[in-house]
Amino acid sequence: QVQLVESGGGLVQPGGSLRLSCAASTRIFSILSIYWYRQAPGEQRELVASITNSGTTTYADSVEGRFTISRDNAKNAVYLQMNSLKLEDTAVYYCKALMYWGQGTQVTVSS
């Protein structure tokens, strides 16, 4: 079993930055690919970014160049650095590993 806990969400103005963290409790963290998803009200959950065990990253077109995913295997953690935030980035952000999801962290971009 994998337990995931997200943190770092909050309220930020357009153009601002936030750094989300996903802490994982599993002995096999270093071999897992980790995914960040988000879900806005009334919308389907969408994949935002992913990172493989070797550090290969992918991004949704909507966040490419603004968001950066990274991992620290020593800390069993994955991060999502979000810069140049837009109103449309408002959503609950979730991390996922295998079939396990965290509880989510709210990101609100508003002036």
C-alpha positions as CSV (number, residue, x, y, z in Angstrom):
1,Q,0.0,0.0,0.0
2,V,1.1,3.6,-0.8
3,Q,-0.1,6.5,1.3
4,L,0.2,10.0,-0.3
5,V,-0.2,13.3,1.4
6,E,-0.2,16.6,-0.6
7,S,0.5,20.0,0.9
8,G,1.4,23.5,-0.2
9,G,-1.8,24.7,-1.7
10,G,-3.4,28.0,-1.0
11,L,-4.6,31.3,-2.4
12,V,-2.4,33.2,-4.8
13,Q,-2.8,36.1,-7.2
14,P,-2.4,35.7,-10.9
15,G,1.3,35.6,-11.9
16,G,2.2,34.2,-8.5
17,S,3.9,31.0,-7.5
18,L,3.2,28.0,-5.3
19,R,5.1,24.8,-4.6
20,L,3.2,21.7,-3.9
21,S,4.6,18.7,-2.1
22,C,3.6,15.1,-2.2
23,A,4.9,12.9,0.6
24,A,4.8,9.2,0.1
25,S,5.0,6.4,2.7
26,T,6.3,3.4,0.8
27,R,9.6,1.5,0.7
28,I,9.4,1.3,-3.1
29,F,9.1,5.1,-3.7
30,S,12.3,5.3,-5.7
31,I,11.0,2.9,-8.4
32,L,7.6,4.5,-8.8
33,S,6.4,7.0,-11.4
34,I,4.5,9.8,-9.7
35,Y,1.7,11.8,-11.3
36,W,0.2,15.2,-10.4
37,Y,-3.5,15.6,-11.5
38,R,-5.9,18.4,-10.9
39,Q,-9.7,18.8,-10.9
40,A,-11.5,22.0,-11.2
41,P,-15.2,22.4,-10.2
42,G,-17.4,20.7,-12.7
43,E,-14.5,19.4,-14.7
44,Q,-12.9,16.0,-15.2
45,R,-9.6,15.2,-13.4
46,E,-6.7,15.9,-15.7
47,L,-3.1,14.9,-15.7
48,V,-0.8,17.9,-15.1
49,A,2.7,16.4,-14.9
50,S,4.5,13.1,-14.3
51,I,8.0,12.0,-13.3
52,T,9.4,8.5,-13.8
53,N,11.8,6.7,-11.4
54,S,14.7,7.9,-13.7
55,G,13.5,11.5,-13.6
56,T,11.9,11.7,-17.0
57,T,9.2,14.3,-16.9
58,T,6.1,15.1,-19.0
59,Y,3.7,18.0,-18.8
60,A,0.3,19.0,-20.0
61,D,0.4,21.6,-22.8
62,S,-1.5,24.0,-20.5
63,V,1.3,24.1,-17.9
64,E,4.4,23.4,-20.1
65,G,7.0,26.1,-19.3
66,R,5.3,27.2,-16.1
67,F,5.2,24.1,-13.9
68,T,8.2,21.9,-12.9
69,I,7.9,18.5,-11.4
70,S,10.8,17.1,-9.4
71,R,11.5,14.3,-6.9
72,D,13.7,13.7,-3.9
73,N,14.0,9.9,-3.3
74,A,15.8,10.4,-0.1
75,K,12.8,12.2,1.3
76,N,10.1,10.1,-0.5
77,A,8.8,13.3,-1.9
78,V,7.7,14.8,-5.2
79,Y,7.2,18.5,-5.8
80,L,5.3,20.6,-8.3
81,Q,6.7,24.1,-8.6
82,M,4.0,26.3,-10.2
83,N,5.0,29.7,-11.6
84,S,3.1,32.3,-13.6
85,L,-0.2,31.0,-12.2
86,K,-3.3,31.8,-14.1
87,L,-7.0,31.9,-13.0
88,E,-7.6,28.6,-14.9
89,D,-5.0,26.8,-12.7
90,T,-7.5,26.9,-9.9
91,A,-8.3,23.3,-8.9
92,V,-7.7,20.6,-6.3
93,Y,-4.3,19.1,-7.0
94,Y,-3.8,15.4,-6.4
95,C,-0.7,13.2,-6.5
96,K,-1.0,9.6,-7.7
97,A,1.2,6.5,-7.6
98,L,0.1,3.2,-8.9
99,M,-3.6,3.1,-8.1
100,Y,-3.3,5.3,-5.0
101,W,-4.3,8.9,-4.6
102,G,-3.7,11.5,-2.1
103,Q,-6.5,13.6,-0.5
104,G,-5.7,16.6,-2.6
105,T,-4.7,20.2,-1.9
106,Q,-6.7,23.3,-3.0
107,V,-5.0,25.8,-5.2
108,T,-7.0,29.0,-5.8
109,V,-5.7,31.7,-8.2
110,S,-7.6,34.9,-7.7
111,S,-7.1,38.6,-7.7
